[in-house]
Amino acid sequence: MTDRSYRFTHAISRKPSVSITNGLRAVDTGTPDLDLFTSHHADYVQALRETGAEVLVLEALEAYPDAIFVEDTALCLQEGAIVMRPGAPTRLGEAAEMAPHLRALYSDVREVSGPDAFIEGGDILTTETEILVGRSARTNAAGIAELRELVADWGYAVREVITPEGVLHFKTDCSLLDSETVLATERLAASGCFETYRVILTAEGEEAAANTIRFNDLVLMPAGFPKTRGRLIEAGFNVREVGNSEAAKLDGGMSCLSLRFSPKG
Ligand code: CIR
């Protein structure tokens, strides 16, 4: 089994902007504190760098309050990158801001461009064998169909799945841990989408721990979920906790804060 879905040479991240206080959120649980957000973000970037990866940290984009959540702007594979079409109207322009940075690193950059096609990176889980895409309030069937066509000649199979009702993104509720293992909430696992995987469930009341990232030898997880952390450690993973209180106020987690990849050419 290969390990290209969790071993990476590169990541791209973006500093939080002052405008982050206006970021989108499903429920208002308070205004994010910029200084604390900046410090959590620095810890996150440092953890990625400690694995040996090259991490490009882009400057804040004031015009886009949610621009720190770079994951939603692109899907990065070894063969090339696909620029997304975010379904949140205030976030659509973020994808074009990311495209030149991807072109600098990849020789093949493609774009989801259909006027009715919407898709955000947070709905996409790339495993060793397939690309799962959750239909959600941000990602529609046309977006998934266009992605399927764009990656077909690179040999990827795209499987459409469903993001649970009321959940922002598919990966809000799951993450890849290794070639055959995912971490998932019970409500997502119950949908049956992970039947061919080994599933570690988040502990009851710790659903917000589901969005982790496996990045080289580390699993980065949001701080404050001791039972789920214990399950991951017991399963043999090298867990690093990162403060996520401010990103969580904007429905963000570990995966949203970076694009992770190993460009081939
Ligand atoms: C949004 O609602 O779009 C942002 N406030 C949070 C985006 C989180 N991104 C992700 O899960 N990939």
py3Dmol code that shows the C-alpha trace and the ligand (Angstrom):
import py3Dmol

protein = """\
ATOM      1  CA  MET A   1       0.000   0.000   0.000  1.00  0.00           C
ATOM      2  CA  THR A   2       1.299   3.454  -0.850  1.00  0.00           C
ATOM      3  CA  ASP A   3       1.152   6.446   1.488  1.00  0.00           C
ATOM      4  CA  ARG A   4       0.749   9.431  -0.810  1.00  0.00           C
ATOM      5  CA  SER A   5      -2.507  10.441   0.905  1.00  0.00           C
ATOM      6  CA  TYR A   6      -0.730  11.438   4.106  1.00  0.00           C
ATOM      7  CA  ARG A   7       2.980  11.903   3.327  1.00  0.00           C
ATOM      8  CA  PHE A   8       3.685  15.382   2.027  1.00  0.00           C
ATOM      9  CA  THR A   9       6.655  17.519   1.092  1.00  0.00           C
ATOM     10  CA  HIS A  10       4.724  20.810   1.036  1.00  0.00           C
ATOM     11  CA  ALA A  11       1.926  22.763   2.669  1.00  0.00           C
ATOM     12  CA  ILE A  12       0.376  26.174   2.085  1.00  0.00           C
ATOM     13  CA  SER A  13      -1.201  28.152   4.886  1.00  0.00           C
ATOM     14  CA  ARG A  14      -2.383  31.757   5.298  1.00  0.00           C
ATOM     15  CA  LYS A  15      -2.074  34.139   8.247  1.00  0.00           C
ATOM     16  CA  PRO A  16      -5.300  35.292   9.906  1.00  0.00           C
ATOM     17  CA  SER A  17      -6.571  38.736   8.893  1.00  0.00           C
ATOM     18  CA  VAL A  18      -7.992  41.469  11.114  1.00  0.00           C
ATOM     19  CA  SER A  19     -11.255  40.900   9.221  1.00  0.00           C
ATOM     20  CA  ILE A  20     -11.418  37.357  10.585  1.00  0.00           C
ATOM     21  CA  THR A  21     -13.874  38.648  13.182  1.00  0.00           C
ATOM     22  CA  ASN A  22     -16.403  38.767  10.304  1.00  0.00           C
ATOM     23  CA  GLY A  23     -15.805  35.158   9.268  1.00  0.00           C
ATOM     24  CA  LEU A  24     -18.783  32.928   8.519  1.00  0.00           C
ATOM     25  CA  ARG A  25     -20.225  30.821  11.325  1.00  0.00           C
ATOM     26  CA  ALA A  26     -23.329  28.675  11.735  1.00  0.00           C
ATOM     27  CA  VAL A  27     -23.879  29.722  15.340  1.00  0.00           C
ATOM     28  CA  ASP A  28     -22.345  32.763  17.011  1.00  0.00           C
ATOM     29  CA  THR A  29     -20.325  31.572  20.001  1.00  0.00           C
ATOM     30  CA  GLY A  30     -18.223  34.729  20.284  1.00  0.00           C
ATOM     31  CA  THR A  31     -15.760  36.816  18.313  1.00  0.00           C
ATOM     32  CA  PRO A  32     -12.401  35.187  17.532  1.00  0.00           C
ATOM     33  CA  ASP A  33      -9.436  36.833  19.256  1.00  0.00           C
ATOM     34  CA  LEU A  34      -6.863  37.725  16.588  1.00  0.00           C
ATOM     35  CA  ASP A  35      -3.798  37.448  18.845  1.00  0.00           C
ATOM     36  CA  LEU A  36      -4.781  34.028  20.128  1.00  0.00           C
ATOM     37  CA  PHE A  37      -5.695  32.893  16.614  1.00  0.00           C
ATOM     38  CA  THR A  38      -2.278  34.082  15.385  1.00  0.00           C
ATOM     39  CA  SER A  39      -0.522  32.165  18.117  1.00  0.00           C
ATOM     40  CA  HIS A  40      -2.477  28.949  17.444  1.00  0.00           C
ATOM     41  CA  HIS A  41      -1.728  29.362  13.758  1.00  0.00           C
ATOM     42  CA  ALA A  42       1.999  29.716  14.418  1.00  0.00           C
ATOM     43  CA  ASP A  43       1.956  26.499  16.500  1.00  0.00           C
ATOM     44  CA  TYR A  44       0.152  24.732  13.686  1.00  0.00           C
ATOM     45  CA  VAL A  45       2.688  25.841  11.065  1.00  0.00           C
ATOM     46  CA  GLN A  46       5.559  24.874  13.328  1.00  0.00           C
ATOM     47  CA  ALA A  47       4.149  21.381  13.805  1.00  0.00           C
ATOM     48  CA  LEU A  48       3.903  20.923  10.021  1.00  0.00           C
ATOM     49  CA  ARG A  49       7.479  22.169   9.582  1.00  0.00           C
ATOM     50  CA  GLU A  50       8.806  19.828  12.270  1.00  0.00           C
ATOM     51  CA  THR A  51       7.905  16.898  10.034  1.00  0.00           C
ATOM     52  CA  GLY A  52      10.374  18.194   7.441  1.00  0.00           C
ATOM     53  CA  ALA A  53       7.835  19.748   5.071  1.00  0.00           C
ATOM     54  CA  GLU A  54       8.276  23.081   3.346  1.00  0.00           C
ATOM     55  CA  VAL A  55       5.415  25.330   4.504  1.00  0.00           C
ATOM     56  CA  LEU A  56       4.537  28.449   2.542  1.00  0.00           C
ATOM     57  CA  VAL A  57       2.731  30.958   4.775  1.00  0.00           C
ATOM     58  CA  LEU A  58       0.812  33.479   2.679  1.00  0.00           C
ATOM     59  CA  GLU A  59       0.013  36.985   3.881  1.00  0.00           C
ATOM     60  CA  ALA A  60      -3.446  37.713   5.309  1.00  0.00           C
ATOM     61  CA  LEU A  61      -6.167  38.693   2.849  1.00  0.00           C
ATOM     62  CA  GLU A  62      -8.314  41.394   4.456  1.00  0.00           C
ATOM     63  CA  ALA A  63     -10.921  41.327   1.683  1.00  0.00           C
ATOM     64  CA  TYR A  64     -11.809  37.721   2.552  1.00  0.00           C
ATOM     65  CA  PRO A  65     -12.539  37.148   6.257  1.00  0.00           C
ATOM     66  CA  ASP A  66     -12.436  33.350   5.850  1.00  0.00           C
ATOM     67  CA  ALA A  67      -9.276  33.238   3.710  1.00  0.00           C
ATOM     68  CA  ILE A  68      -7.253  31.578   6.490  1.00  0.00           C
ATOM     69  CA  PHE A  69      -9.229  28.407   5.688  1.00  0.00           C
ATOM     70  CA  VAL A  70      -7.163  27.756   2.554  1.00  0.00           C
ATOM     71  CA  GLU A  71      -8.187  24.126   2.249  1.00  0.00           C
ATOM     72  CA  ASP A  72     -11.488  25.128   0.690  1.00  0.00           C
ATOM     73  CA  THR A  73      -9.829  26.808  -2.311  1.00  0.00           C
ATOM     74  CA  ALA A  74      -8.116  23.817  -3.926  1.00  0.00           C
ATOM     75  CA  LEU A  75      -7.589  20.076  -4.131  1.00  0.00           C
ATOM     76  CA  CYS A  76      -3.899  19.231  -4.358  1.00  0.00           C
ATOM     77  CA  LEU A  77      -2.840  15.856  -5.749  1.00  0.00           C
ATOM     78  CA  GLN A  78       0.581  14.626  -6.887  1.00  0.00           C
ATOM     79  CA  GLU A  79      -0.191  15.049 -10.572  1.00  0.00           C
ATOM     80  CA  GLY A  80      -1.620  18.548 -10.313  1.00  0.00           C
ATOM     81  CA  ALA A  81      -3.976  20.872  -8.477  1.00  0.00           C
ATOM     82  CA  ILE A  82      -7.644  21.671  -8.995  1.00  0.00           C
ATOM     83  CA  VAL A  83      -8.890  25.145  -8.126  1.00  0.00           C
ATOM     84  CA  MET A  84     -12.286  24.863  -6.404  1.00  0.00           C
ATOM     85  CA  ARG A  85     -15.456  26.981  -6.743  1.00  0.00           C
ATOM     86  CA  PRO A  86     -16.505  27.684  -3.130  1.00  0.00           C
ATOM     87  CA  GLY A  87     -20.253  27.573  -2.597  1.00  0.00           C
ATOM     88  CA  ALA A  88     -20.176  30.402  -0.049  1.00  0.00           C
ATOM     89  CA  PRO A  89     -20.594  33.595  -2.121  1.00  0.00           C
ATOM     90  CA  THR A  90     -18.255  35.583   0.134  1.00  0.00           C
ATOM     91  CA  ARG A  91     -15.538  32.958  -0.416  1.00  0.00           C
ATOM     92  CA  LEU A  92     -15.708  32.482  -4.194  1.00  0.00           C
ATOM     93  CA  GLY A  93     -12.907  34.996  -4.862  1.00  0.00           C
ATOM     94  CA  GLU A  94     -10.498  33.204  -2.537  1.00  0.00           C
ATOM     95  CA  ALA A  95      -9.930  30.460  -5.107  1.00  0.00           C
ATOM     96  CA  ALA A  96      -8.557  32.893  -7.704  1.00  0.00           C
ATOM     97  CA  GLU A  97      -6.238  34.311  -5.022  1.00  0.00           C
ATOM     98  CA  MET A  98      -4.782  30.843  -4.459  1.00  0.00           C
ATOM     99  CA  ALA A  99      -4.386  29.843  -8.127  1.00  0.00           C
ATOM    100  CA  PRO A 100      -1.074  31.692  -8.836  1.00  0.00           C
ATOM    101  CA  HIS A 101       0.569  30.085  -5.801  1.00  0.00           C
ATOM    102  CA  LEU A 102      -0.420  26.662  -7.099  1.00  0.00           C
ATOM    103  CA  ARG A 103       0.835  27.494 -10.600  1.00  0.00           C
ATOM    104  CA  ALA A 104       4.216  28.348  -9.096  1.00  0.00           C
ATOM    105  CA  LEU A 105       4.472  24.835  -7.635  1.00  0.00           C
ATOM    106  CA  TYR A 106       2.667  22.695 -10.202  1.00  0.00           C
ATOM    107  CA  SER A 107       2.902  22.477 -13.984  1.00  0.00           C
ATOM    108  CA  ASP A 108      -0.698  21.249 -14.248  1.00  0.00           C
ATOM    109  CA  VAL A 109      -3.363  23.386 -12.552  1.00  0.00           C
ATOM    110  CA  ARG A 110      -6.996  22.856 -13.565  1.00  0.00           C
ATOM    111  CA  GLU A 111     -10.114  24.735 -12.488  1.00  0.00           C
ATOM    112  CA  VAL A 112     -13.695  23.884 -11.636  1.00  0.00           C
ATOM    113  CA  SER A 113     -15.408  26.472 -13.803  1.00  0.00           C
ATOM    114  CA  GLY A 114     -19.046  25.552 -14.480  1.00  0.00           C
ATOM    115  CA  PRO A 115     -21.267  28.467 -13.462  1.00  0.00           C
ATOM    116  CA  ASP A 116     -23.567  26.102 -11.555  1.00  0.00           C
ATOM    117  CA  ALA A 117     -20.760  23.955 -10.125  1.00  0.00           C
ATOM    118  CA  PHE A 118     -19.811  24.510  -6.495  1.00  0.00           C
ATOM    119  CA  ILE A 119     -17.301  22.571  -4.463  1.00  0.00           C
ATOM    120  CA  GLU A 120     -15.140  23.298  -1.409  1.00  0.00           C
ATOM    121  CA  GLY A 121     -12.028  21.404  -0.338  1.00  0.00           C
ATOM    122  CA  GLY A 122     -13.453  20.764   3.115  1.00  0.00           C
ATOM    123  CA  ASP A 123     -15.904  18.325   1.539  1.00  0.00           C
ATOM    124  CA  ILE A 124     -13.120  16.246  -0.018  1.00  0.00           C
ATOM    125  CA  LEU A 125     -11.332  13.335   1.655  1.00  0.00           C
ATOM    126  CA  THR A 126      -8.519  11.868  -0.428  1.00  0.00           C
ATOM    127  CA  THR A 127      -7.523   8.333   0.566  1.00  0.00           C
ATOM    128  CA  GLU A 128      -5.071   5.919  -1.066  1.00  0.00           C
ATOM    129  CA  THR A 129      -7.755   4.392  -3.241  1.00  0.00           C
ATOM    130  CA  GLU A 130     -10.360   7.072  -3.940  1.00  0.00           C
ATOM    131  CA  ILE A 131     -11.536  10.635  -3.499  1.00  0.00           C
ATOM    132  CA  LEU A 132     -14.680  10.910  -1.382  1.00  0.00           C
ATOM    133  CA  VAL A 133     -16.704  14.087  -1.838  1.00  0.00           C
ATOM    134  CA  GLY A 134     -19.594  14.960   0.440  1.00  0.00           C
ATOM    135  CA  ARG A 135     -22.547  16.776  -1.021  1.00  0.00           C
ATOM    136  CA  SER A 136     -23.289  19.646   1.353  1.00  0.00           C
ATOM    137  CA  ALA A 137     -24.682  23.173   1.511  1.00  0.00           C
ATOM    138  CA  ARG A 138     -21.373  24.248  -0.116  1.00  0.00           C
ATOM    139  CA  THR A 139     -20.748  21.410  -2.581  1.00  0.00           C
ATOM    140  CA  ASN A 140     -23.285  20.315  -5.187  1.00  0.00           C
ATOM    141  CA  ALA A 141     -23.657  17.472  -7.672  1.00  0.00           C
ATOM    142  CA  ALA A 142     -22.430  19.635 -10.570  1.00  0.00           C
ATOM    143  CA  GLY A 143     -19.253  20.492  -8.662  1.00  0.00           C
ATOM    144  CA  ILE A 144     -18.601  16.837  -7.878  1.00  0.00           C
ATOM    145  CA  ALA A 145     -19.280  15.800 -11.480  1.00  0.00           C
ATOM    146  CA  GLU A 146     -16.828  18.382 -12.785  1.00  0.00           C
ATOM    147  CA  LEU A 147     -14.151  17.309 -10.318  1.00  0.00           C
ATOM    148  CA  ARG A 148     -14.643  13.693 -11.424  1.00  0.00           C
ATOM    149  CA  GLU A 149     -13.951  14.665 -15.047  1.00  0.00           C
ATOM    150  CA  LEU A 150     -10.964  16.832 -14.141  1.00  0.00           C
ATOM    151  CA  VAL A 151      -9.098  14.062 -12.271  1.00  0.00           C
ATOM    152  CA  ALA A 152     -10.117  11.076 -14.446  1.00  0.00           C
ATOM    153  CA  ASP A 153      -6.994  11.067 -16.622  1.00  0.00           C
ATOM    154  CA  TRP A 154      -4.816  11.108 -13.497  1.00  0.00           C
ATOM    155  CA  GLY A 155      -6.450   7.815 -12.509  1.00  0.00           C
ATOM    156  CA  TYR A 156      -8.531   8.928  -9.521  1.00  0.00           C
ATOM    157  CA  ALA A 157     -11.971   7.536  -8.731  1.00  0.00           C
ATOM    158  CA  VAL A 158     -14.381  10.080  -7.216  1.00  0.00           C
ATOM    159  CA  ARG A 159     -17.143   8.759  -4.939  1.00  0.00           C
ATOM    160  CA  GLU A 160     -20.054  11.037  -4.032  1.00  0.00           C
ATOM    161  CA  VAL A 161     -21.145  10.741  -0.417  1.00  0.00           C
ATOM    162  CA  ILE A 162     -23.345  12.842   1.838  1.00  0.00           C
ATOM    163  CA  THR A 163     -22.239  15.377   4.418  1.00  0.00           C
ATOM    164  CA  PRO A 164     -24.667  15.000   7.373  1.00  0.00           C
ATOM    165  CA  GLU A 165     -27.432  17.603   7.612  1.00  0.00           C
ATOM    166  CA  GLY A 166     -26.345  20.634   9.592  1.00  0.00           C
ATOM    167  CA  VAL A 167     -22.635  19.747   9.319  1.00  0.00           C
ATOM    168  CA  LEU A 168     -20.560  22.316   7.413  1.00  0.00           C
ATOM    169  CA  HIS A 169     -18.221  20.023   5.484  1.00  0.00           C
ATOM    170  CA  PHE A 170     -17.714  16.278   5.036  1.00  0.00           C
ATOM    171  CA  LYS A 171     -14.348  16.551   6.764  1.00  0.00           C
ATOM    172  CA  THR A 172     -15.849  18.444   9.693  1.00  0.00           C
ATOM    173  CA  ASP A 173     -16.834  14.921  10.743  1.00  0.00           C
ATOM    174  CA  CYS A 174     -13.889  12.784   9.610  1.00  0.00           C
ATOM    175  CA  SER A 175     -10.221  12.590   8.749  1.00  0.00           C
ATOM    176  CA  LEU A 176      -7.770  10.156   7.220  1.00  0.00           C
ATOM    177  CA  LEU A 177      -5.305   8.570   9.661  1.00  0.00           C
ATOM    178  CA  ASP A 178      -3.423   6.136   7.420  1.00  0.00           C
ATOM    179  CA  SER A 179      -3.866   4.038   4.276  1.00  0.00           C
ATOM    180  CA  GLU A 180      -6.831   2.150   5.710  1.00  0.00           C
ATOM    181  CA  THR A 181      -7.979   4.053   8.793  1.00  0.00           C
ATOM    182  CA  VAL A 182     -10.253   7.034   9.286  1.00  0.00           C
ATOM    183  CA  LEU A 183     -11.375   8.925  12.360  1.00  0.00           C
ATOM    184  CA  ALA A 184     -15.094   9.693  12.164  1.00  0.00           C
ATOM    185  CA  THR A 185     -18.057  10.788  14.220  1.00  0.00           C
ATOM    186  CA  GLU A 186     -20.650   8.180  14.920  1.00  0.00           C
ATOM    187  CA  ARG A 187     -23.283  10.073  12.910  1.00  0.00           C
ATOM    188  CA  LEU A 188     -21.077  10.057   9.788  1.00  0.00           C
ATOM    189  CA  ALA A 189     -19.873   6.466  10.185  1.00  0.00           C
ATOM    190  CA  ALA A 190     -23.536   5.421  10.536  1.00  0.00           C
ATOM    191  CA  SER A 191     -24.153   6.612   6.973  1.00  0.00           C
ATOM    192  CA  GLY A 192     -22.082   3.627   5.795  1.00  0.00           C
ATOM    193  CA  CYS A 193     -19.606   5.600   3.710  1.00  0.00           C
ATOM    194  CA  PHE A 194     -16.568   4.029   5.405  1.00  0.00           C
ATOM    195  CA  GLU A 195     -17.487   0.366   5.038  1.00  0.00           C
ATOM    196  CA  THR A 196     -14.164  -0.504   3.389  1.00  0.00           C
ATOM    197  CA  TYR A 197     -12.091   1.347   6.014  1.00  0.00           C
ATOM    198  CA  ARG A 198     -11.059   0.739   9.598  1.00  0.00           C
ATOM    199  CA  VAL A 199     -12.920   3.383  11.603  1.00  0.00           C
ATOM    200  CA  ILE A 200     -11.913   4.934  14.915  1.00  0.00           C
ATOM    201  CA  LEU A 201     -14.886   6.812  16.361  1.00  0.00           C
ATOM    202  CA  THR A 202     -14.667  10.109  18.196  1.00  0.00           C
ATOM    203  CA  ALA A 203     -15.738   9.781  21.833  1.00  0.00           C
ATOM    204  CA  GLU A 204     -19.264  10.810  22.789  1.00  0.00           C
ATOM    205  CA  GLY A 205     -19.502  14.584  23.169  1.00  0.00           C
ATOM    206  CA  GLU A 206     -16.178  15.039  21.326  1.00  0.00           C
ATOM    207  CA  GLU A 207     -17.521  15.188  17.770  1.00  0.00           C
ATOM    208  CA  ALA A 208     -15.493  18.370  17.220  1.00  0.00           C
ATOM    209  CA  ALA A 209     -12.326  16.265  17.448  1.00  0.00           C
ATOM    210  CA  ALA A 210     -13.088  14.489  14.157  1.00  0.00           C
ATOM    211  CA  ASN A 211     -11.316  17.058  12.013  1.00  0.00           C
ATOM    212  CA  THR A 212      -7.656  16.150  12.460  1.00  0.00           C
ATOM    213  CA  ILE A 213      -4.885  15.842   9.904  1.00  0.00           C
ATOM    214  CA  ARG A 214      -2.406  13.068   9.380  1.00  0.00           C
ATOM    215  CA  PHE A 215       0.672  14.905   8.146  1.00  0.00           C
ATOM    216  CA  ASN A 216       3.745  12.706   7.725  1.00  0.00           C
ATOM    217  CA  ASP A 217       4.382  11.097  11.120  1.00  0.00           C
ATOM    218  CA  LEU A 218       2.080  13.392  13.086  1.00  0.00           C
ATOM    219  CA  VAL A 219      -1.644  13.510  13.701  1.00  0.00           C
ATOM    220  CA  LEU A 220      -2.542  17.112  14.499  1.00  0.00           C
ATOM    221  CA  MET A 221      -5.714  17.370  16.533  1.00  0.00           C
ATOM    222  CA  PRO A 222      -7.553  20.220  18.231  1.00  0.00           C
ATOM    223  CA  ALA A 223      -6.684  20.528  21.930  1.00  0.00           C
ATOM    224  CA  GLY A 224      -9.290  19.601  24.551  1.00  0.00           C
ATOM    225  CA  PHE A 225     -10.621  16.207  23.513  1.00  0.00           C
ATOM    226  CA  PRO A 226      -8.892  13.794  25.912  1.00  0.00           C
ATOM    227  CA  LYS A 227     -10.991  10.688  25.246  1.00  0.00           C
ATOM    228  CA  THR A 228     -10.551  10.810  21.485  1.00  0.00           C
ATOM    229  CA  ARG A 229      -6.881  11.679  21.933  1.00  0.00           C
ATOM    230  CA  GLY A 230      -6.516   8.571  24.096  1.00  0.00           C
ATOM    231  CA  ARG A 231      -8.112   6.419  21.400  1.00  0.00           C
ATOM    232  CA  LEU A 232      -5.665   7.718  18.800  1.00  0.00           C
ATOM    233  CA  ILE A 233      -2.653   7.179  21.046  1.00  0.00           C
ATOM    234  CA  GLU A 234      -3.837   3.693  21.885  1.00  0.00           C
ATOM    235  CA  ALA A 235      -4.076   2.943  18.172  1.00  0.00           C
ATOM    236  CA  GLY A 236      -0.406   3.912  17.828  1.00  0.00           C
ATOM    237  CA  PHE A 237      -0.627   7.413  16.352  1.00  0.00           C
ATOM    238  CA  ASN A 238       1.812  10.187  17.196  1.00  0.00           C
ATOM    239  CA  VAL A 239      -0.639  12.874  18.296  1.00  0.00           C
ATOM    240  CA  ARG A 240       0.104  16.605  18.537  1.00  0.00           C
ATOM    241  CA  GLU A 241      -2.533  18.894  20.059  1.00  0.00           C
ATOM    242  CA  VAL A 242      -2.927  22.409  18.685  1.00  0.00           C
ATOM    243  CA  GLY A 243      -5.144  25.120  20.175  1.00  0.00           C
ATOM    244  CA  ASN A 244      -8.217  25.554  17.984  1.00  0.00           C
ATOM    245  CA  SER A 245     -10.600  27.617  20.135  1.00  0.00           C
ATOM    246  CA  GLU A 246     -10.623  30.631  17.789  1.00  0.00           C
ATOM    247  CA  ALA A 247     -10.925  28.715  14.502  1.00  0.00           C
ATOM    248  CA  ALA A 248     -13.705  26.654  16.092  1.00  0.00           C
ATOM    249  CA  LYS A 249     -15.768  29.851  16.566  1.00  0.00           C
ATOM    250  CA  LEU A 250     -15.790  29.997  12.745  1.00  0.00           C
ATOM    251  CA  ASP A 251     -16.471  26.274  12.275  1.00  0.00           C
ATOM    252  CA  GLY A 252     -12.837  25.665  11.312  1.00  0.00           C
ATOM    253  CA  GLY A 253     -10.447  22.929  12.350  1.00  0.00           C
ATOM    254  CA  MET A 254      -7.106  21.335  11.563  1.00  0.00           C
ATOM    255  CA  SER A 255      -7.667  20.453   7.925  1.00  0.00           C
ATOM    256  CA  CYS A 256      -9.071  23.841   6.907  1.00  0.00           C
ATOM    257  CA  LEU A 257      -5.865  25.643   7.799  1.00  0.00           C
ATOM    258  CA  SER A 258      -3.631  24.147   5.109  1.00  0.00           C
ATOM    259  CA  LEU A 259      -3.299  22.631   1.682  1.00  0.00           C
ATOM    260  CA  ARG A 260      -1.043  19.592   1.895  1.00  0.00           C
ATOM    261  CA  PHE A 261       0.710  18.038  -1.086  1.00  0.00           C
ATOM    262  CA  SER A 262       3.764  16.618  -2.823  1.00  0.00           C
ATOM    263  CA  PRO A 263       3.861  17.964  -6.383  1.00  0.00           C
ATOM    264  CA  LYS A 264       5.414  15.466  -8.786  1.00  0.00           C
ATOM    265  CA  GLY A 265       6.545  17.736 -11.567  1.00  0.00           C
TER     266      GLY A 265
END
"""
ligand_1 = """\
12
CIR
C -16.713 28.856 6.475
O -17.845 28.823 6.952
O -16.503 28.704 5.283
C -15.542 29.109 7.396
N -15.964 29.946 8.454
C -14.983 27.805 7.918
C -14.346 26.962 6.860
C -13.808 25.685 7.396
N -13.144 24.970 6.355
C -13.053 23.658 6.304
O -13.656 22.951 7.099
N -12.355 23.121 5.304
"""
view = py3Dmol.view(width=600, height=400)
view.addModel(protein, "pdb")
view.setStyle({"model": 0}, {"cartoon": {"style": "trace"}})
view.addModel(ligand_1, "xyz")
view.setStyle({"model": 1}, {"stick": {}})
view.zoomTo()
view.show()
